[in-house]
Amino acid sequence: MEIRAGYDIAFQCFQETPMVLMLSIEPARVKDLLGEHRIWFSPELEARDYVDLFGNTCTRIVAPPGLVEIRNEFLISDSGLADEVAPDARQLEVGELPDDVLIYLLGSRYCDTEKLSNLAWSLFGGTAPGWRRVQAICDYAHDRICFGYHHARADRTASEGHQERIGVCRDFAHLAVALCRCMNIPARYCTGYLGDIGVPIDPAPMDFSAWFEVYLDGRWFTFDARHNHPRIGRIVMARGRDAADVAISTNFGAVQLVRFSVITEEVAPAGVRVSRAA
């Protein structure tokens, strides 16, 4: 299947402002592109890419005062397969984990494991380790938090999300990631595109989505505490310890977001109408 994705974002800059953008797809998906994947700036700006410590592609710019528009639209091939389900995937002992995975057991800015450890062990200590324990955590986070765009708060931690019981997709992911780490399950935060493919159309405006991955049986598996069922057509942009590592923009100066639009949709072959779940 083919997916059309992209964004149209604009910032009002009050002075010359250095920025780091994380708006490219993950390097592993570049081979699936069916055309150009390029970030366009208006006015034209000099931009330079680099790869961060987590393997994400980052773009550096210095935005001039005034309106700065950032756009991209691309086509990408996708398998059309839903997220893998592996009920027998084993939880590895900490001593078995690769060195580069250990960082995803530690607390981080938004995943404050020290405040949730006792809760996690009281809730999930009796659950079979591995996939079933992760699914139990995912179920708990899904049921604990009430979703709403008006609940968004940029500085909410996992423990605060648990206490307040409201949030957006990042809050679901932060809570699930933190609880997994409390149970010695490596977990990392993901951000990217997730359109309404194979599910009823959500009337709310499209946004970038957040989910998480856990390390079981020697590899990473996808989980989504907000939707809590396998989905089709995820396009990862970046991964990290939490949302602080994968912000779509980090601004070294005052800016105002004045426009934000994201598209993610399945493209039907010529003469074929895309059917969606009812």
C-alpha positions in Angstrom: 0.0 0.0 0.0 1.0 3.6 -0.4 0.6 6.4 2.1 0.7 10.1 1.5 2.1 12.0 4.5 3.4 15.5 5.4 2.9 18.7 7.3 2.5 22.4 7.0 3.9 24.3 10.0 4.5 28.0 10.6 6.3 29.8 13.4 6.3 33.6 14.1 9.9 34.4 15.1 10.5 37.6 17.1 14.2 37.6 16.5 16.8 35.5 14.7 16.3 32.1 16.3 18.4 28.9 16.0 16.2 25.8 15.8 16.6 22.1 15.8 13.8 20.3 13.9 13.0 16.6 14.1 10.6 16.3 11.1 12.3 13.6 9.0 11.2 10.0 8.8 13.5 7.5 10.5 16.5 6.5 8.3 15.3 2.8 8.1 12.2 3.9 6.2 14.1 6.0 3.6 14.3 2.9 1.3 10.4 2.9 1.2 10.1 6.4 -0.2 8.4 6.6 -3.6 9.6 10.1 -4.3 11.3 13.1 -2.8 11.3 13.6 1.0 12.4 17.2 1.5 11.7 19.9 4.0 10.8 23.1 2.3 11.3 26.5 4.0 9.8 29.9 3.3 11.7 32.1 3.2 14.5 29.8 1.9 16.9 28.9 4.6 20.2 27.1 4.9 19.6 23.8 6.7 21.9 21.0 7.8 21.1 17.5 8.9 22.8 15.4 11.6 22.1 12.2 13.4 21.6 12.3 17.1 22.6 9.8 19.8 19.4 7.8 19.3 19.8 7.5 15.5 17.2 10.2 14.6 17.7 12.7 11.8 17.7 16.2 13.1 17.7 19.4 11.0 19.5 22.6 12.1 18.4 26.1 10.9 18.6 29.7 12.0 15.2 31.2 11.5 15.0 34.9 10.7 12.6 37.3 12.4 9.1 37.1 11.0 7.0 34.2 9.6 8.8 31.0 8.9 6.9 28.3 7.1 8.0 24.6 7.1 6.4 22.1 4.7 6.9 18.5 3.5 4.7 16.1 1.6 5.8 12.6 0.4 4.7 9.2 -0.7 5.9 6.1 1.0 5.3 2.4 0.5 4.0 0.4 3.5 3.5 -3.3 4.0 -0.1 -2.8 5.1 0.4 -5.1 8.0 -0.8 -4.3 11.5 1.6 -4.1 14.5 3.0 -7.5 15.3 1.5 -9.4 18.2 3.8 -12.0 19.9 2.2 -13.3 23.1 5.1 -15.7 23.8 7.8 -13.0 23.6 10.1 -13.4 26.6 11.2 -10.7 29.0 15.0 -10.8 29.3 16.8 -10.6 32.6 18.7 -7.3 33.0 22.0 -9.2 32.8 21.0 -10.5 29.4 20.3 -7.0 27.9 22.7 -5.4 25.3 24.6 -2.4 26.6 22.8 0.0 24.3 19.4 -1.1 25.6 20.1 -0.4 29.3 19.4 3.4 28.9 15.8 2.5 28.3 15.5 1.1 31.8 16.4 4.4 33.5 14.1 7.2 34.6 14.0 10.3 32.3 12.6 13.8 32.3 9.0 12.8 31.7 9.2 9.1 32.8 9.7 9.6 36.5 10.1 5.9 37.5 11.1 6.6 41.1 7.6 7.9 41.8 5.8 4.9 40.2 8.0 1.9 41.1 6.0 0.8 44.2 2.7 1.2 42.2 4.1 -0.8 39.3 5.2 -3.7 41.4 1.9 -3.7 43.3 -0.1 -3.8 40.1 2.0 -6.0 37.8 4.3 -8.0 40.1 1.9 -11.0 39.8 1.6 -10.8 36.1 3.6 -13.2 33.9 6.8 -11.5 32.7 7.1 -10.8 29.0 4.4 -9.8 26.5 1.5 -10.4 28.9 3.0 -8.1 31.5 3.5 -5.3 28.9 0.0 -5.8 27.6 -1.3 -5.5 31.2 0.6 -2.2 31.5 -0.7 -1.0 28.2 -4.3 -1.8 29.3 -3.8 0.0 32.5 -2.5 3.2 30.9 -5.3 3.1 28.3 -8.0 2.8 31.0 -6.3 5.2 33.4 -6.1 8.3 31.2 -8.9 10.1 29.5 -7.8 11.5 26.1 -8.5 15.0 24.9 -6.5 17.5 22.9 -7.7 20.2 25.4 -5.9 18.2 28.1 -2.4 18.8 26.5 0.3 20.1 28.8 3.9 20.2 27.7 5.4 19.6 31.1 3.2 16.7 32.4 5.2 13.8 33.7 4.1 10.1 33.8 3.3 10.3 37.5 1.3 13.5 37.0 -0.6 11.9 34.1 -1.4 9.0 36.4 -2.6 11.3 39.1 -4.5 13.7 36.9 -6.0 10.9 34.7 -6.1 13.2 31.6 -3.8 13.8 28.7 -3.0 13.3 25.0 -1.1 10.4 23.3 2.3 11.5 24.7 0.9 11.1 28.3 -0.4 7.6 27.5 3.0 6.7 26.2 4.9 8.3 29.1 2.9 6.4 31.7 3.3 3.0 29.9 7.0 3.6 29.3 7.6 4.5 33.0 5.7 1.5 34.3 7.5 -0.8 32.0 10.9 0.5 33.1 9.8 0.1 36.7 9.3 -3.6 35.9 12.8 -3.9 34.3 11.3 -3.9 30.8 13.3 -1.6 28.4 10.9 0.8 26.8 11.4 3.8 24.5 9.1 6.6 23.3 8.3 6.9 19.6 6.7 9.8 17.6 5.5 9.8 14.0 2.6 9.6 11.6 -0.4 7.4 12.3 -3.4 7.9 10.0 -6.9 6.5 10.2 -6.1 3.5 8.0 -8.2 0.4 8.7 -10.2 2.2 11.4 -13.1 4.7 11.6 -12.0 8.2 10.6 -11.3 10.5 13.6 -13.0 13.8 13.0 -10.4 15.6 15.1 -7.6 17.4 13.2 -4.6 15.1 12.4 -1.6 15.4 14.6 1.7 13.6 15.0 1.2 10.6 17.2 3.1 9.0 20.1 3.4 5.4 21.0 6.1 3.2 22.5 8.3 0.2 21.9 9.5 -2.5 24.3 12.5 -4.8 24.1 11.5 -8.5 24.4 13.1 -11.6 23.1 16.0 -9.7 21.7 14.1 -7.1 19.6 11.8 -4.2 19.8 8.0 -4.5 19.6 5.4 -1.7 19.1 2.7 -0.9 21.7 0.2 1.9 21.7 -1.4 2.8 25.1 -3.8 5.3 23.6 -5.4 3.2 20.9 -4.5 -0.2 22.6 -4.9 -2.4 19.5 -2.7 -3.1 16.5 -2.7 -0.4 13.9 -1.7 -0.2 10.2 0.6 2.4 8.6 2.8 3.7 11.3 5.7 5.9 10.0 8.3 6.5 12.7 10.0 9.9 12.8 12.0 9.6 15.9 12.7 7.5 19.1 14.1 8.4 22.4 13.8 8.2 26.2 10.7 10.4 26.2 9.2 13.4 24.4 12.1 15.6 25.4 14.4 13.6 23.1 12.0 13.8 20.0 10.5 17.3 20.1 9.5 18.3 16.5 11.1 21.7 17.2 13.6 22.9 19.8 13.8 26.7 19.7 16.7 28.7 21.2 14.6 31.8 21.5 11.0 33.0 21.6 8.7 31.8 18.8 5.0 31.4 18.4 3.4 28.5 16.6 0.8 30.0 14.2 -0.1 27.1 11.9 0.1 23.3 12.3 -1.4 20.8 9.9 -0.5 17.1 9.5 -1.7 14.7 6.8 -1.5 10.9 6.7 -3.7 9.0 4.3 -3.8 5.8 2.3 -3.5 6.4 -1.5 -5.7 4.1 -3.5 -4.5 2.6 -6.8 -5.9 4.3 -9.9 -9.6 3.4 -10.3 -9.8 1.8 -6.8 -11.7 3.4 -3.9 -10.1 3.1 -0.5 -12.5 1.4 2.0 -12.3 2.2 5.7 -13.6 0.4 8.7 -17.1 1.4 9.7 
